[in-house]
């Protein structure tokens, strides 16, 4: 079963979750070394969610 396309102005739940995780990572690491690999994985997860083809980031 496929997911219907998002309506204009709406946010897919998976994209919203990935976005919140990215924000939390940024907030937690504001003054520390940047976890580039973790950030890149979250960006890939967010990008997949916004395109409607969510896959688990390894």
C-alpha positions in Angstrom: 0.0 0.0 0.0 1.4 3.4 -0.9 1.2 6.6 1.0 -0.9 9.3 -0.7 1.0 12.5 -1.7 1.1 15.3 0.9 -1.3 18.1 0.3 0.3 21.6 -0.2 1.3 23.0 3.1 1.1 19.7 5.0 4.0 17.9 6.6 4.3 14.1 6.5 4.5 12.7 10.0 7.8 10.9 9.2 9.2 14.2 7.9 8.1 16.0 11.0 9.7 13.4 13.3 13.0 13.5 11.4 12.9 17.3 11.5 12.4 17.2 15.3 15.3 14.8 15.7 17.5 17.1 13.6 16.5 20.1 15.8 17.2 18.1 18.9 20.6 17.1 17.7 21.5 20.7 16.8 20.2 22.0 20.2 22.1 19.3 22.1 25.4 19.8 20.3 25.4 23.6 20.0 28.8 24.0 21.8 30.3 20.5 21.1 31.9 18.7 18.3 29.5 18.1 15.4 28.4 14.5 14.8 28.5 14.8 11.0 27.6 11.2 10.3 24.5 11.2 12.6 23.4 14.6 11.0 23.8 13.2 7.5 21.8 10.1 8.3 19.0 12.3 9.8 19.0 14.5 6.7 18.7 11.4 4.4 15.8 10.2 6.6 14.1 13.6 6.3 14.7 13.8 2.6 13.2 10.4 2.0 10.2 11.3 4.2 9.5 14.5 2.3 9.6 12.6 -1.0 7.2 9.9 0.4 9.6 7.0 0.1 10.6 6.6 3.8 13.5 4.1 4.3 15.3 3.5 7.5 18.6 5.3 7.8 21.3 2.8 8.8 
